[in-house]
Amino acid sequence: MSRHLVSTYGVRHLILTSRRGRAAGGVAELCAELEALGVSVTVGACDVADRAAVAELLAGIPAEHPLTAVIPRRRRPRRRRHLLAHTPSGWTACCGPRSTPRGTCTS
């Protein structure tokens, strides 16, 4: 998804999050690849089910590069359609009970 955002949409600043952050497999290689393309990459360890952790992550976003999109990614292969193609019920099925069709946290 990160490569697609960079190559298709020209995204220049990314925040990648997972529960393991930089310890997640393949992150170092992905960051090196994206940085070689001129992308600024920040990696954070954050459990998105934890409101306080998400608030802390969001508070660290620099004002000169404000948050403009959130692209959730799950490892579940059952609903791998492009997220923009989801209906509200499909969004909920894809992203689980912690999100609404607008992507706001409900837990």
C-alpha positions as CSV (number, residue, x, y, z in Angstrom):
1,M,0.0,0.0,0.0
2,S,2.8,2.5,0.9
3,R,4.5,1.9,-2.5
4,H,1.2,2.5,-4.2
5,L,0.5,5.7,-2.4
6,V,3.9,7.0,-3.3
7,S,4.0,5.9,-7.0
8,T,0.3,6.6,-7.8
9,Y,-0.5,9.6,-5.7
10,G,2.8,11.2,-5.1
11,V,2.7,10.9,-1.3
12,R,5.9,12.4,0.2
13,H,5.3,11.9,4.0
14,L,4.2,8.6,5.5
15,I,3.6,7.5,9.1
16,L,3.6,3.7,9.3
17,T,2.2,2.1,12.4
18,S,1.9,-1.4,13.8
19,R,1.9,-2.9,17.2
20,R,5.6,-3.8,16.8
21,G,6.7,-0.6,15.0
22,R,10.3,-0.9,13.6
23,A,10.5,-4.4,15.0
24,A,7.9,-5.6,12.5
25,G,9.3,-7.8,9.7
26,G,10.3,-6.0,6.5
27,V,9.9,-2.5,7.9
28,A,13.6,-1.5,7.6
29,E,13.7,-2.6,4.0
30,L,10.4,-0.8,3.2
31,C,11.6,2.4,4.8
32,A,14.9,2.2,2.9
33,E,13.1,1.8,-0.4
34,L,10.7,4.6,0.3
35,E,13.4,7.0,1.5
36,A,15.4,6.3,-1.6
37,L,12.4,7.6,-3.5
38,G,12.6,10.8,-1.5
39,V,9.8,10.0,1.0
40,S,9.9,11.0,4.6
41,V,9.0,7.9,6.6
42,T,8.1,7.8,10.3
43,V,7.5,4.4,12.0
44,G,5.6,4.1,15.2
45,A,4.6,1.3,17.5
46,C,0.9,1.8,18.3
47,D,-2.1,-0.4,19.0
48,V,-4.9,1.5,17.3
49,A,-7.4,0.0,19.8
50,D,-5.7,2.0,22.5
51,R,-7.1,5.6,22.3
52,A,-4.3,7.1,24.4
53,A,-1.7,5.5,22.2
54,V,-3.4,6.9,19.1
55,A,-3.7,10.3,20.6
56,E,0.0,10.3,21.4
57,L,0.8,9.2,17.9
58,L,-1.4,12.0,16.4
59,A,0.1,14.6,18.7
60,G,3.5,13.9,17.3
61,I,2.5,14.7,13.7
62,P,4.4,17.9,12.7
63,A,2.2,20.9,11.8
64,E,4.1,21.4,8.5
65,H,2.9,18.0,7.3
66,P,-0.7,17.6,8.7
67,L,-2.5,14.3,8.6
68,T,-4.6,14.2,5.4
69,A,-5.6,10.5,5.2
70,V,-5.8,7.3,7.2
71,I,-5.4,4.0,5.3
72,P,-6.1,1.0,7.6
73,R,-4.5,-2.2,6.6
74,R,-5.3,-5.6,8.0
75,R,-3.7,-8.9,7.4
76,R,-7.0,-10.6,6.9
77,P,-7.2,-11.6,3.3
78,R,-11.0,-12.0,3.1
79,R,-11.8,-8.4,2.2
80,R,-8.8,-7.1,0.3
81,R,-10.7,-4.7,-2.0
82,H,-9.5,-1.2,-2.4
83,L,-10.8,0.7,0.7
84,L,-12.3,3.5,-1.4
85,A,-14.6,0.9,-3.1
86,H,-16.2,-0.2,0.2
87,T,-19.8,0.6,1.1
88,P,-20.4,1.6,4.7
89,S,-21.2,-2.0,5.6
90,G,-18.2,-3.3,3.7
91,W,-16.0,-0.8,5.6
92,T,-17.2,-2.0,8.9
93,A,-16.7,-5.7,7.9
94,C,-13.2,-4.9,6.6
95,C,-12.0,-2.8,9.5
96,G,-13.8,-4.4,12.3
97,P,-15.9,-3.3,15.2
98,R,-13.6,-0.4,16.2
99,S,-14.4,1.6,13.2
100,T,-17.4,3.3,11.6
101,P,-17.9,4.0,7.9
102,R,-16.2,7.4,8.5
103,G,-13.2,5.7,10.1
104,T,-13.6,7.1,13.6
105,C,-12.7,5.0,16.6
106,T,-15.7,3.7,18.5
107,S,-14.1,1.7,21.2
